[in-house]
Every structure is written in structure tokens, then in C-alpha cells.
Amino acid sequence: MSVLRSGIKIALSVLFSLVFFLIFNINIAGTAEVLTRDRLDCLYPAHLRYDLFYDGRLTDENIVYLKSIPHSEALRTLNVLRGDSKGNLMLDRFAERIEGATMLVRLLGVEAYAVSGKPSHPFTDVPEWAAPYIGYLYQNGFAKGIGNNQFGSRQYMDEKSYLAFLLRVLGYSEEDGDFSWDTVGKTAIKVGLLESGEETYIDRFIKRERMSQLTWRAMFLNHKFYGKPLLVCLYEQGKVRRDNLSMLFAKNKNRLIDLWYANLSKLEEAFLRHDEKIELSLSHTQVENDYLKYLEYTLERVQLSTGVYTRGFFTKLWQQGNNYSLVVYPRYQNTASRDEKLRLMIDRIVSEIMSPYMTDYEKVKAAHDYVINMIEYDSRYRNNSALDALESGYGVCSAYSELMALILNSAGVPCRIVRGYADVSHAWNMVSIDGKLYHVDATWDDLGTYGGEQLIRYDYLNLPDAEMEKEHRWEKNDYPACTSTEHNYFVKNNLLAKNSEDVIAIIAQAVENRQNSVTLKYAGNDADKLMIHKIINDVNSRLALELGYRISHYVYTRNDTYLTYCIFSIDYEPVGYVD
């Protein structure tokens, strides 16, 4: 046995500081939940998910994953492509017209309906077993004959004819002028059935393998009328069975990430024991496909499920014949006793700031506010971890994001740390609220103190990618897309002002409630003309006599990137009374 390779991965800051106590059966004041792997999967892109189809929805990321599955494997799983009695798909054989027709009926999910209904057709050369299939296609305008009441059942099918079938399935028709026999190739390129140059060969007979390839390609093209991929349309209509589709997402030996996730249980047990040396068996496929990167993905999962995280790790890879052994040496962030101390501290925090009746949005905001109130940002301190920050009260972005992840995952809200850049290396969080994903940056929402008062803004609470990427950068292939604005702080609390009157109304409401701070976001086109001091004077003049008090002092900040305003340290003074 000899050393084949060694890799050293020592992070400058905490590696994958995703600290979640998932395996602990936490039940503090009824507020905490155990986050299972499938709930955490929403925080990962399709190619890194443990279970892609966990909630039965065909998301954009699920579609991307499905497209990567070999067409023959996918169609056999969906019961569209069938073989002989021995399971041979006969992909090298030319397809007969009758085979193309039956395959389309199965693709449309109407085989049982066609067989039971026995729709009629005018063709005299269709065998009895195939009559329901041909009848269905004929009655619904998907298939035509070759003339003289002949379907050409046993004739080999050319690719052009099959493309015409698929175009009709996608909602295009000759009657509506979408295409003609002469323009099948051109139309197929336009809608995405063919790649440029492939039209040259469409007059040739089509093999079953090519028929399978084109069929699977069609599943991801938008239907003309529904504006959704054909696969989504068929699934939503119940014509693609969920149990069949689920099988496509089931872990199998061909999916690289699943080869690595097979080690999760062993690694979790080792991390909980704080083992200093962990040996894994790898396949040749794993070794030859960026094994250090996939090890990082896997160790991130381990930290999610154990709450034991590291400063980094180094490895040694050994080969003996065709077998490989990877030895991992973790550099744990804390000792076992200090990890237990951290767990107890998080339990206490969750019990203090969460209640059984809080929504996930309220939990995210509570954690956001707690972290900002708890930690004072100070880069002079080498406090990169949550435990260091909790003990000292000081920390940097990695401490903020780790503590957010600890609290929220312990409270049952899926939360992950995003590592990227914002001028310099930076860390923030990604959270799932009601199944929708958002960015949260507690570090940047910490304005420090003013007059002894902790200042908190909400500019970076629950942002979509489109907003976050204005100032932050991250490797998007490693994270799922955040597209929702539903739970954005300003949207959720009706603090989005479209004009100056909206601004006046928001501030007036704060004054009526005698709030000492208010934040809002301006969505108008004249932000440069918005004068906060003038608006405050306007609010005072409108409400002072009615309320008996007015604003006497305030401080405000403006975020020029997002046009948000944070008005804080608001003081009031009496103005007399009106009879």
C-alpha cells in the first residue's frame, strides 16, 4: 500500500460553519423541532440534494436534475419505453410506426384510458392489440395514416414522422398553421426538439434509441398552450404517476453525490465521538471526480446533522489494487465538552426567544434580532465561531452566521450558511420560510450602538437573489435560487413606500404608536427628492395637536443601494392639549 495523494484543506475561517443540532430530540417550551435530512434539502441545489423530490413538487431545480438522467433509463422508469421479455430495450433496432404510436400513448399517460375506451380508427392494417393506441391518437389528431386507409403499422418510421407526432403532442398543429410536412424540421428547431444541424437527417429511419432521446427532450419543452414543460403538464394532470417519477429521484449508483452520502451515518457517528481519524472506502469514480470537493459537500452535511463543526481538515488517499481508502483528519472547532456547552447554550436561547405559536418568519426575525443584540462586531477579536462570540460578546460575520444557523435549526427553521464575498470574504445565511428561500445577513443589519442603544435595521432580512447580488457574490452552483419576496421584511410589514405620501403614512403610524424607531423601503422613482426632515415636520404638523406630542429628536440612515431608511432614537415632547 502506498500513498497516492494527499490533500490539505485548512480554512482561514470556519469551514462550512453550518452548525445544527439535528439528531438531538430538542423540545424546549414546545418551540424546537428535529430537522430531518429531507427538510434541509430545500437549502441545496438539485445536484447536492439528499432527496430531490421530497415534497412532490416539480421545481425548476428538479427539472434540471431530471434532464440529466439518461433518456432510456428515464422513459423505462416512467413505463413509456418498454423492451422484450428479457428487459432488452432493443435501442439499436429501427422503430416501426406502430411502436412510435404506442410509445406516444404511454408518454401521454392515457394507455389505460385508450385500452378501456377502444376508440375507433379507419385503418385496416392495425393489429387488434394496437387498435386502442392508434384509435386514441387518430381521434385526438396526433396521428395520421399513409393513405388508402393504411396506417403503415409495420413500416419503419422516419424521424420526420416522429417529430410531427411530438409537435402535435406539444400543442402545435398543421390546421392552425404551426407547421406543415415541409417545415417539420424548421419548426422542430424553433421549439427546441432539434438542435441546429440535426434537421439534415430527419428523412432517415429512426432507431428506438433516437426515438427515446427525442421523446425525453420533448418532456422539457413548453407546451404551446400551457406555457409549461410537457412533463410538468402531464404530472399536474395526473398522467405521470408520482410513484414512477419518484423513482427517478431515488438514489442510485450512477449519481455521484449519493456515493458520498452513503458515508453520512459513519461520519456522523465519528464526529459525535470527535474521532481524530476517519477512514472511508471510495470507488474509482469518486476518486477521479474531484473527491476533495465532494468530501467538502459531505462534511457540510455531517455538520448539519451533528452540530459538530470544524476549522478544516486534511486527508490522505491510499490505493491498493482497484480499491481506495480516504483517511480524513478533522480539525474540530471545539472539544467535545465545549460542543456540549454550546448545545446547552443554544437550548437556553431558543427557549428564551421562541414561543410555540411563532411562525417561521417570526422565528427568523427573533433570531436575527437576538444575534445582533448579542454580538458586537469587532474584527480585532479572533472570534470566528458562535461559542467564542457567545462567551465574549464580540465576533465577525462567521460568528453571526453560525449563531443564526444554530438557533434557527434548533427551532425547526431550515438555515444554512452562505460563504461568498462582499468586497472581502463574507458569510451570511440562507433560510427556508414556508418552503420559500431567502438570504439573511445579520452582520450587515447590525448598525452598532448610538447613545447606548443597539441599532438594528432590516435591509438584509429575507432578500431574493436579485436583491442580494447587488452587493454580495456567491458560488450559485452550490446554492439553490432564492426568488420569493413574500417574506421580505418590508413587504411582509407593509413598509414598502411607492411615493412620499406612503412614507408619511408609515412614519405617522409609528408616531401614533410612539415607536422609537421605524424602517421603510422606498420604491418610487424620485428618491433623490425625498427629504426625511421635511416629512418628519409634515407628520408633526398633522398629528401634534391630535396626539398631544410630536417628534423632538431622531437620527436616520439611508441605504443607497436598496433605498431603505432607518429612523431611530426617536424622542417625543408634549405640545399641549386641545379642548
C-alpha positions in Angstrom: 0.0 0.0 0.0 1.4 3.4 -0.9 0.4 7.0 -0.5 -1.3 8.0 -3.8 -2.4 11.5 -3.0 -2.8 13.8 0.0 -4.9 16.9 0.1 -4.8 19.7 2.6 -7.9 21.8 3.2 -7.4 24.2 6.0 -9.9 27.1 6.0 -8.9 30.6 7.1 -12.3 30.8 8.8 -14.6 28.1 9.9 -15.1 25.6 7.2 -18.8 25.1 6.4 -19.9 26.7 9.6 -23.3 25.1 9.4 -23.9 24.2 13.0 -27.2 22.3 13.5 -28.2 20.0 16.3 -30.5 17.8 14.3 -30.1 14.5 16.0 -30.9 15.8 19.4 -34.5 15.5 20.3 -34.9 19.0 21.5 -38.2 20.0 23.0 -37.8 23.3 24.7 -41.0 25.1 25.7 -42.6 23.4 22.7 -40.7 25.6 20.3 -37.9 23.3 18.9 -38.1 20.6 16.3 -35.8 18.0 14.9 -34.8 18.9 11.3 -34.5 15.7 9.2 -32.4 15.5 6.1 -35.3 15.9 3.8 -36.3 19.2 5.4 -32.7 20.5 5.0 -32.6 19.5 1.3 -34.5 22.7 0.3 -31.3 24.6 1.1 -29.3 22.7 -1.6 -29.3 22.8 -5.4 -30.6 19.7 -7.2 -27.2 18.1 -7.7 -26.4 18.2 -4.0 -29.7 17.1 -2.5 -30.1 14.0 -0.4 -33.7 13.6 -1.6 -34.6 15.8 -4.6 -38.3 15.0 -4.7 -39.1 15.2 -1.0 -42.3 17.3 -1.3 -43.7 16.0 -4.6 -43.2 19.3 -6.4 -41.5 19.6 -9.8 -39.4 22.7 -9.1 -37.0 24.3 -11.6 -34.1 22.5 -9.9 -35.9 19.2 -10.0 -36.4 19.7 -13.8 -32.7 20.4 -14.2 -31.8 17.2 -12.4 -34.3 15.1 -14.5 -32.8 16.4 -17.7 -29.5 14.9 -16.7 -30.9 11.4 -16.4 -30.2 9.2 -19.5 -33.3 9.2 -21.7 -33.7 5.4 -22.0 -33.4 5.0 -18.2 -35.9 7.8 -17.5 -38.5 6.5 -20.0 -38.2 2.9 -18.9 -38.8 4.1 -15.3 -41.9 6.1 -16.4 -43.1 3.0 -18.2 -43.0 4.7 -21.6 -40.2 2.8 -23.2 -40.5 -1.0 -22.9 -38.4 -3.9 -24.0 -38.7 -7.5 -24.7 -39.5 -10.3 -22.1 -35.8 -10.2 -21.1 -35.8 -6.5 -20.4 -33.8 -5.6 -23.5 -34.8 -2.2 -24.8 -33.6 -3.0 -28.3 -32.2 0.5 -28.7 -30.2 -0.3 -31.8 -33.3 -1.6 -33.7 -35.2 0.6 -36.2 -38.6 1.6 -34.8 -41.8 0.7 -36.6 -44.7 3.2 -36.9 -46.8 1.2 -34.6 -44.0 1.4 -31.9 -43.9 5.1 -32.2 -47.6 5.4 -31.8 -47.8 3.1 -28.7 -44.9 5.0 -27.1 -46.7 8.3 -27.6 -49.8 7.0 -25.9 -47.8 5.9 -22.9 -46.0 9.2 -22.9 -49.3 11.0 -22.6 -50.3 8.8 -19.7 -53.5 7.6 -21.3 -52.7 3.9 -22.0 -55.3 2.6 -19.6 -57.9 5.1 -20.9 -57.2 4.1 -24.5 -57.3 0.4 -23.9 -60.6 0.6 -21.9 -62.3 3.0 -24.3 -61.2 1.4 -27.5 -61.5 4.5 -29.7 -62.1 3.8 -33.4 -59.9 4.5 -36.4 -60.2 3.9 -40.2 -57.0 1.9 -40.7 -57.1 -1.7 -41.9 -53.6 -2.7 -41.2 -53.5 -2.2 -37.4 -53.3 -5.4 -35.4 -56.0 -5.9 -32.8 -53.7 -5.3 -29.7 -52.7 -1.9 -31.1 -56.1 -0.7 -32.1 -56.8 1.3 -28.9 -53.4 3.1 -29.2 -53.9 4.1 -32.9 -57.5 4.9 -32.2 -56.7 7.3 -29.4 -54.0 9.1 -31.5 -56.3 9.3 -34.5 -59.3 10.6 -32.5 -57.2 13.3 -30.9 -55.4 14.5 -34.1 -52.0 13.2 -33.1 -51.6 10.6 -35.8 -52.5 10.2 -39.5 -52.2 7.4 -41.9 -50.2 7.0 -45.1 -53.2 6.8 -47.4 -55.7 4.2 -48.6 -56.9 3.5 -45.1 -53.4 2.4 -44.2 -51.5 3.4 -41.0 -48.3 1.7 -42.1 -48.1 -0.2 -38.9 -45.2 -2.4 -39.7 -43.3 0.1 -41.8 -40.2 1.6 -40.3 -40.8 5.2 -39.1 -38.7 8.0 -40.3 -37.6 10.7 -37.9 -39.6 13.4 -39.6 -42.9 11.5 -38.9 -42.0 11.1 -35.2 -41.1 14.7 -34.9 -44.5 15.6 -36.4 -46.1 13.3 -33.6 -44.1 15.2 -30.9 -45.0 18.6 -32.3 -48.7 17.7 -32.1 -48.2 16.5 -28.5 -46.7 19.8 -27.7 -49.8 21.6 -28.9 -48.7 22.5 -32.4 -50.9 21.6 -35.4 -51.0 21.7 -39.2 -54.5 23.0 -39.1 -53.5 26.1 -37.1 -50.6 26.8 -39.5 -47.9 26.0 -36.9 -46.1 23.7 -39.3 -46.5 21.7 -42.5 -44.9 18.5 -43.6 -42.3 20.6 -45.4 -41.5 22.7 -42.3 -41.3 19.9 -39.7 -37.6 20.2 -39.3 -37.6 24.0 -39.2 -40.4 24.1 -36.6 -38.7 21.3 -34.5 -35.5 23.5 -34.3 -37.6 26.6 -33.4 -39.4 24.8 -30.5 -36.2 23.0 -29.3 -36.9 19.4 -30.4 -33.9 19.5 -32.7 -30.5 21.2 -32.4 -29.3 23.2 -35.4 -27.9 20.8 -38.0 -29.9 17.8 -36.9 -32.6 18.5 -39.4 -30.3 17.2 -42.1 -31.0 13.6 -41.1 -34.8 13.6 -40.4 -35.7 11.8 -43.5 -33.9 8.7 -42.3 -35.5 5.8 -40.4 -35.4 6.4 -36.7 -33.9 3.9 -34.2 -35.5 3.2 -30.9 -32.6 5.0 -29.1 -33.1 8.2 -31.1 -36.9 7.9 -30.6 -36.2 7.7 -26.9 -33.8 10.7 -27.0 -36.3 12.9 -28.8 -39.2 11.9 -26.5 -37.3 12.7 -23.4 -36.1 16.0 -24.9 -39.8 16.9 -25.7 -40.7 16.4 -22.0 -38.8 19.6 -21.1 -40.2 21.8 -23.8 -43.0 24.2 -23.1 -46.5 23.2 -24.3 -47.8 25.7 -26.7 -51.0 26.5 -24.7 -50.0 25.8 -21.1 -46.6 27.5 -21.2 -45.1 24.8 -19.0 -42.7 21.9 -19.8 -44.7 18.9 -21.1 -43.5 16.8 -18.2 -44.9 19.3 -15.7 -48.2 19.5 -17.6 -48.6 15.7 -17.6 -47.6 15.5 -13.9 -50.1 18.1 -12.9 -52.8 16.4 -14.9 -52.1 13.1 -13.1 -50.9 11.4 -16.3 -47.4 10.9 -15.0 -47.6 9.0 -11.8 -45.9 10.4 -8.7 -44.6 6.9 -7.7 -42.9 6.5 -11.1 -41.5 10.0 -11.0 -40.2 9.5 -7.5 -38.2 6.5 -8.7 -36.2 8.9 -11.0 -35.2 10.8 -7.9 -34.3 7.7 -5.9 -30.6 7.4 -5.0 -28.7 5.1 -7.3 -25.2 4.1 -8.0 -24.9 6.4 -11.0 -25.4 9.6 -9.0 -22.0 10.8 -7.7 -23.2 12.7 -4.7 -25.1 9.7 -3.4 -21.9 7.6 -3.4 -20.6 10.2 -1.0 -23.8 10.5 1.0 -23.6 6.7 1.7 -20.9 7.6 4.2 -23.1 10.0 6.2 -24.0 7.7 9.0 -20.4 6.6 9.6 -19.1 10.2 9.5 -21.9 11.4 11.8 -21.0 8.8 14.5 -17.3 9.7 14.2 -18.0 13.4 14.5 -20.1 12.9 17.6 -17.2 11.0 19.1 -14.8 13.6 17.9 -12.7 11.0 16.2 -9.4 12.4 15.1 -9.1 9.9 12.2 -11.8 8.6 9.9 -11.3 6.1 7.1 -13.7 5.9 4.1 -13.7 3.4 1.2 -14.0 5.1 -2.2 -14.7 3.9 -5.7 -12.6 4.7 -8.7 -15.5 7.0 -9.9 -15.3 9.1 -6.7 -11.5 9.4 -6.8 -11.5 10.6 -10.4 -14.2 13.2 -9.9 -12.9 16.0 -7.7 -13.0 13.9 -4.5 -11.9 16.7 -2.2 -14.8 19.0 -3.3 -17.3 16.2 -2.8 -15.8 15.5 0.6 -16.4 19.1 1.5 -20.1 18.7 0.4 -20.4 15.6 2.5 -18.7 17.0 5.6 -21.0 20.0 5.4 -23.9 17.6 5.7 -22.3 15.9 8.7 -22.1 19.3 10.4 -25.7 19.9 9.7 -26.8 16.6 11.3 -24.4 16.6 14.3 -23.8 20.1 15.4 -20.1 19.3 15.5 -18.1 21.5 13.1 -14.6 22.0 12.1 -11.9 24.6 11.4 -10.8 22.5 8.4 -9.4 19.1 7.7 -6.7 17.3 5.8 -6.7 13.9 4.1 -4.6 11.1 2.8 -5.7 8.9 -0.1 -4.4 5.3 -0.4 -4.7 2.8 -3.2 -4.4 -1.0 -3.0 -5.2 -2.6 -6.3 -8.6 -1.3 -7.5 -9.6 -0.2 -4.0 -9.1 3.3 -2.5 -9.1 4.4 1.1 -9.5 8.0 2.1 -8.4 9.0 5.6 -9.9 12.2 6.9 -8.4 14.1 9.8 -10.9 16.7 11.0 -9.7 19.8 12.9 -12.7 20.2 15.3 -13.7 23.8 16.2 -14.4 22.8 19.8 -13.6 20.0 22.2 -16.3 17.5 22.9 -17.1 19.2 26.2 -17.2 22.6 24.7 -19.6 21.4 22.0 -21.8 20.1 24.7 -21.6 23.5 26.4 -22.6 25.2 23.1 -25.6 22.9 22.7 -26.9 23.7 26.1 -26.5 27.5 25.4 -28.4 27.2 22.2 -31.2 25.2 24.0 -31.5 28.1 26.5 -31.5 30.8 23.8 -34.3 29.0 21.9 -36.4 28.6 25.0 -36.0 32.3 25.8 -36.6 33.9 22.4 -39.0 31.5 20.8 -42.6 30.5 21.6 -44.8 27.6 20.3 -47.0 30.0 18.5 -44.5 31.8 16.4 -44.5 31.5 12.6 -41.2 30.6 10.8 -41.0 34.2 9.7 -41.2 35.4 13.4 -38.6 32.9 14.4 -36.2 34.1 11.7 -36.7 37.7 12.8 -36.3 36.8 16.5 -33.0 35.0 15.8 -31.9 37.9 13.6 -32.5 40.4 16.4 -31.0 38.3 19.1 -27.8 37.7 17.3 -27.4 41.5 16.6 -28.2 42.4 20.2 -25.8 39.7 21.5 -22.7 40.2 19.3 -20.8 43.4 18.8 -18.9 43.4 15.5 -15.2 43.8 16.1 -12.6 42.4 13.7 -9.9 42.9 16.3 -11.1 39.8 18.0 -10.4 36.4 16.5 -13.9 35.2 17.4 -15.0 33.3 14.3 -17.2 30.8 16.0 -20.6 31.0 17.7 -19.3 29.8 21.0 -16.5 32.3 21.1 -19.0 35.1 20.3 -21.4 33.9 23.0 -18.7 33.8 25.6 -17.1 37.2 24.7 -19.9 39.2 23.1 -17.6 40.0 20.1 -17.4 38.4 16.7 -17.2 38.7 13.0 -19.5 37.6 10.1 -18.8 33.9 10.6 -19.9 34.1 14.2 -23.1 35.9 13.3 -24.0 33.4 10.6 -23.1 30.4 12.7 -25.2 31.5 15.6 -28.1 32.2 13.3 -27.8 28.7 11.9 -27.6 27.1 15.4 -30.7 29.0 16.7 -32.9 28.6 13.7 -32.2 24.9 13.0 -32.7 24.2 16.7 -36.0 26.0 16.4 -37.0 23.9 13.3 -36.4 26.5 10.6 -34.0 25.2 7.9 -31.0 27.5 7.8 -27.6 27.2 6.0 -24.5 29.4 5.9 -23.6 31.0 2.6 -19.9 31.7 2.1 -19.1 34.3 -0.5 -17.8 37.8 -1.0 -19.0 41.4 -0.3 -15.8 43.3 -1.2 -14.0 40.8 1.1 -14.7 37.2 2.2 -18.1 37.2 3.9 -20.6 34.8 5.4 -24.4 35.1 5.8 -27.4 32.8 5.9 -30.0 31.2 3.7 -33.3 30.3 5.3 -36.5 28.5 4.3 -39.8 30.0 5.3 -43.0 28.2 4.3 -40.9 26.4 1.6 -39.5 29.6 0.1 -35.9 30.6 0.3 -34.3 33.9 1.3 -30.9 35.4 2.2 -30.4 36.9 5.6 -27.3 39.0 6.6 -27.4 39.8 10.3 -23.9 41.2 10.2 -24.8 43.9 7.7 -28.0 44.7 9.6 -26.0 45.5 12.7 -25.6 49.3 12.8 -23.8 49.2 16.2 -24.9 51.4 19.0 -26.0 55.0 19.3 -26.3 56.7 22.7 -26.1 53.3 24.4 -28.9 51.9 22.2 -28.4 48.9 19.9 -29.4 49.8 16.4 -31.0 47.2 14.1 -32.1 47.6 10.6 -33.8 45.0 8.3 -32.3 45.8 4.9 -30.9 42.3 4.6 -33.8 40.3 6.2 -35.2 37.8 3.7 -33.9 39.0 0.4 -34.1 37.2 -3.0 -31.1 36.6 -5.2 -31.9 39.6 -7.4 -31.5 42.0 -4.4 -28.7 40.2 -2.6 -26.4 40.0 -5.6 -26.3 43.8 -5.8 -23.7 43.8 -3.1 -22.9 40.1 -2.4 -21.3 37.3 -4.5 -21.5 33.6 -4.0 -21.0 30.4 -6.0 -24.5 29.9 -7.3 -24.0 26.3 -8.3 -23.6 25.4 -4.6 -26.9 27.0 -3.5 -30.5 26.9 -4.7 -32.1 30.0 -6.2 -34.0 32.4 -3.9 -36.7 34.1 -5.9 -39.5 34.9 -3.5 -40.2 38.3 -1.9 -43.3 37.3 0.1 -41.5 37.2 3.5 -39.1 40.1 2.8 -39.3 42.4 5.9 -40.6 45.4 4.1 -43.1 43.5 2.0 -44.3 41.5 5.0 -44.8 44.5 7.2 -46.3 46.8 4.6 -43.3 49.1 4.8 -42.8 49.5 1.1 -43.5 53.1 0.1 -44.3 53.9 -3.5 -44.5 57.6 -3.0 -43.9 60.4 -0.4 -47.5 60.1 0.9 -46.8 56.4 1.7 -43.7 57.5 3.5 -45.7 60.0 5.5 -48.3 57.3 6.3 -45.7 54.8 7.6 -44.0 57.4 9.8 -47.3 58.7 11.0 -48.3 55.2 12.1 -45.0 54.9 14.0 -45.6 58.2 15.7 -49.2 57.2 16.8 -47.7 54.0 18.3 -44.9 56.1 19.9 -42.2 53.9 18.4 -38.6 54.8 19.0 -37.6 53.6 15.5 -39.1 52.8 12.1 -37.7 51.5 8.9 -39.1 51.6 5.4 -38.1 51.0 1.8 -38.8 53.5 -1.0 -39.9 52.1 -4.3 -40.6 55.4 -6.1 -38.7 56.9 -8.9 -37.9 60.2 -7.1 -35.8 59.0 -4.2 -33.4 62.0 -4.6 -36.3 64.3 -3.8 -37.3 62.5 -0.7 -36.4 64.7 2.3 -36.8 62.9 5.6 -36.6 66.1 7.8 -39.4 67.7 5.7 -41.5 64.6 6.1 -41.0 64.5 9.8 -42.0 68.1 10.0 -45.1 67.4 7.9 -46.1 64.5 10.2 -45.6 66.7 13.3 -47.8 69.4 11.9 -50.5 66.9 11.0 -50.6 64.9 14.3 -49.1 67.0 17.1 -52.3 68.7 18.2 -54.3 65.5 17.8 -51.9 63.3 19.8 -50.6 65.9 22.2 -46.9 65.2 21.4 -44.5 65.4 18.5 -41.1 64.1 17.4 -38.4 66.2 19.0 -35.3 64.3 18.1 -34.3 61.5 15.7 -31.4 60.1 13.7 -31.7 58.3 10.4 -29.6 56.4 7.9 -30.2 55.6 4.2 -29.0 52.6 2.3 -28.4 54.0 -1.2 -28.3 50.5 -2.8 -31.8 49.5 -1.6 -33.3 52.9 -0.9 -34.1 51.9 2.7 -34.4 54.4 5.5 -33.8 53.6 9.2 -35.1 56.3 11.6 -34.1 55.6 15.1 -33.5 57.2 18.6 -36.9 58.9 18.2 -37.8 61.1 21.1 -41.1 62.8 21.7 -42.1 66.0 23.5 -45.5 67.3 24.7 -47.1 70.2 22.7 -50.1 71.0 24.9 -53.7 69.8 24.6 -56.7 70.8 22.6 -60.1 71.1 24.3 
